[in-house]
Amino acid sequence: MKRVLVLGGTGFIGANVCELLARAGIKATVPTRSHAQGQRLAHLPNVTVLHADIHQPDALRALLPGHDAVINLVAILHGSEQQFERTHVDLVRTLANACDATGVHRVVHVSALGAHAHAPSMYQRSKAAGEAVLRQHDNLQLTVLRPSVVFGAQDKFLNLFATLTKLTPIFPLAGARTRFAPVWVDDVAQAIVQALRLPHTVGQVVDCVGPDVFTLRELVQLCARWQHTRTWVLGLPRALGMLQAALLEFAPGPTLMSRDNVRSMDVDNIADANSAAWSLAQLDIHPSSLMSIGPRYIQP
């Protein structure tokens, strides 16, 4: 593996993947429409940032030749059904067709834990639909990774709660009992690179989860504790949680919580013990505990 196209390489997970690829001497090409985001990777050797709109079939098809593989990390957490479809399904279809046309068959695709055609949220269903599109192309050498919530520097999960717990001693929370298995961004990035390196990962699904399970209530309380504050978490009934999320959707600024997020918490975000999916251990990765890593990212 000498050269890889990284879609979504300027994002939270993508930047960590590009750093690992650079360390391994693997050249990475990162297309982006944002000059500012591309600057984040400018210091990395072996990383080339190009201005391109990957949603345009011709543009994506032109990027692929000369690469041995493609990593797809492009995702959104909030949006309408059309926006989820465009990002998680239409783009994946464009990518698969471009791979067919250019002969670049190795694909590592980052989906999401809980992706299922009958999942409660649009996010989860669209992620499942994207996986299905890729599997329709028999010539693709596909590995799918499904992370739980990912934490690390500049994450939009723990850092969000850390910010909010500074504002009020009483924290009304939808989905307080939902269970998560938070996974460190470095472990997810390492899993992606390992999947590229190991031929026997082709055809596999890898559940990327941390070693510990927490309720959402416990995660919020941890964020408060690491900042030396105390927060009383008030678990909201689902109807009130949906109302709270609806108000947040229309609040100015970036969306903090959406009704689709609340729907996704109707099911736990942990690995299924009966699943045939691989674990990180099968990639020779021993995931780090949130309790040991998390405090360094949540500062008082």
N, C-alpha and C positions, 0 to 999 in steps of 0.2 A: 504494500500500500504506500504509494508515493504522493498522491495528490487527491484532495477531497474537496468537494463543493459543500459548503455549510449554509443551509438556508435557515435564517433566524440566528445567525452567528453573532449578532450584536446584542442579543437579549441576555437575560439573567443566566440561564444555563449555557447558552451558546458561547458567551465570552470565556467561561471556564473550559469548555470543550476546545476552543481555539488555543487557549494557553497550553493545554495538555498536548494537543497535536503539534504545536511549535516545539515543545520540549522533546517530543518523540522524533523530531526531524521530518514530520509529515507536512507537506505544503497544503495550506488551506486557502480556498477562494471564498470570500464572503460578499455576496451581493446585498446591497441596501439602497433604500431611497433616501436615507437620512445621512447627510454629511456629518452631523454632530455625533450620531451613534457610531458611525464608522471610525471616528477619531479615537474611540475607546480602545480600538485594537491596533492603532497605528504603531505602538511601541513593540509589538510582537514580531519576532523574526518568522519568516516563512508564511506570513499571513498577508494575502492581497485583498484589499477591500475595493470593490467595484460598485459604481452607481448603476443600478438596474432595477426594473420592476418585474419581479419574478411571477407576478400574476398574469403577465403577458406571455402567451405560449411561445411566440417567436423569441422573446428575450431569454426565456428559460432554456429553450432548445439550443440557443447559441452559447449558453454558458457551460453546458455539460461536456462537450468534446475535450479530451485531454485529461479528464478526471477518472480516477479508478472507482470512486464511490461518491454517494451523496448522503448527507445527513439532513433530515428534515426536523427542525425544531420550531417551526412557525406555529403559533397558537395565540388565541385571545381568551381571556377569562370572562369578559362581559360583552354583551352585544345582542342584537336581534337574531331571530332565526336565520334570516338571510345572511347576516354577517358571519355567523358560525358556519353556515353552509359554504360561503365563499372561501373562508380561511381553512377550514378543516376538511372540506370535501372537494370543492372545485379546484383548489390549488393542488391538492394531492393527485387529482385526476390529470391535471396539466403536467405534473411532474412525472407520473407513470407513463403518459404518452410520450413525453420528451425522452425518457429513458429508453423506451422502445425504439424511437426514431434514431437515437445516437449510439445505441449499443452499450450504454452505461447501466449495468444491471444490478450492481450492489447498492442496496438502500438500507440505511438504518433510520427508522422512523420512530419518533418519540410521541407516544399517544398519552393516555392517562389511565390511572387506576380507576376502575369503575366504568370504563367505556363499555357500553352495551346497547344493543339496538332498542331495548325496552327500559333503559335507565330513566330516572325521573327528570333529569335536566337536559336542556338542549345541548349544553356543552358536552355532556357524556355521550349523548346519542350521536352528535356530529363527529366526535372522536371515533366512535365505533364505525360510523359510515366511512370515514377516511381509511381505516384499516381494511374494511371490506373492499374498497376500490383497489387498493394495492394488491390484495390477494387475488383479484380477478386477472392480474397480469402474471401468468404462470412463469414467464421468463425472468422475473425479478428475483434476485437473491436477497430476501427480505428478513430483517430482524426488527421486531417491535419491542420497544421498552415502554412500560407503563408505570410512571412514578406516582407515589402518593404526594402529598403536599411537600414542597421542596423548601428547605430553609438554608440561609447563608447570608453573607453580606449583601445588603440591598434587596433582600427578598421582599415580596409584597404580601407576606402572610404574617410571620411573627413580628416584623417591624411595624406592620399596620396596627396590630393589637398593642404593641409597646407604645406607640404614639397615642392611641386612644385611651389607654389606661392612665396616662398622665393627666387627662383632662377631667376625669370624674372618678369619685370613689365607688360609684354604683354603675355597673356595666350591664345594660340589657342586651341579651345575646340570644339570637336564634340558633337552633341546632346545638345547644349546649351539651347534649348527651352524645352527639355523634363522635365516633371514634376515628382517630387518624394514626398513621404510622409515619411521622415526619422523617424525611430522608435528606441527608446533607447534600448540597449541590455538588461538592467535590466527588462524592460517591457516584452520583448520577453521571457526571462528566466522565469519570473513569470507566463506568459501565459502557458508555457509548463508544469510547475508544477501544475498550476490550472487545466489544462486539465487532468492530471493524477488523481487529487483528485476528480473531479466532474464527476460522472457517466453519466450525461446527455450530456456530450460533445461527447460521442461516436456517430459516424456517421456524425459529423459536420466538416465544414471547417471554420477556423478562419482567417480573414484578419488582420494581425498585422501591423498597420500603426500608425504613429504619428498624432497629432492633426492639424498639419500645412502642407501646400503644398508649395514647392519651385521649381523653375526651377533649372536646373543644373548650369546655369550662376549665379543665386542668391546664391547657395551653395558655389561656388568657391569664390565669393565676400565676403561672410560671413567669410570664413576661413582666407582670407586676412585681413579683418577688425579686427578679434579677435587677429591677430598677429601684429596689428598696422602698416600694410603695405597697399599699394594700388595696385590693379591689374586691368588692362584693359583686359576684356575677349573678345576675338575675335572669334565669332561664325563661325565655319567652315561649308561650304556646305557638304552634305553627302559624295560626292566623295572625297573631300579633307580629310574629317574625316576618311574615310576608308584607304586612303593612309597613313595618320599619324599613324593609329593603326597598319597597316602592318609593318611600320618601327619600331614601338615599340615592336611588337612581336619578331622581330629578333635582338633587341638590347640586349646586355649582361645583366645578372642579372635577377631578377624576372620580369615577365610581368606586366607592368603598365596598359596597355590598349590593347585590342585585337579587331579584326574586328567583332568578335561575340558580344563583348560588345557594339560596335556601332550599330549593328543590333538590339540589345535588346532595344535600345533607340529610335527605330522607333515608339514605343508606350509608353504612360505615365505609370509610375509605382506608380499608386495611386489606392485606393479602388474604385470599381464600385458601384455607388449608387443603381443600380438595381440588384446587386448580392444578392443571398440568403445566402451568407456567413455571419457568425457571426462577430461582432466587438469585440475589447478588452473589451469594456464596459460590454458585456454579460458574461465575465469572472470576473467581478467586478474589472477590471483594468482601471484606468484613465491614459492614456499614457502621459508621460512628454513631454513638448515642447522642441524642439531643441534649441530654443532661450534661455531657462533657463538652460539647461544641457550642451549644446555643448561647451560653452566657457571654461569649466573646463578641457576639453580634448585637446583643441587647445591653446597651450601656446605661448606667444610671444618669 
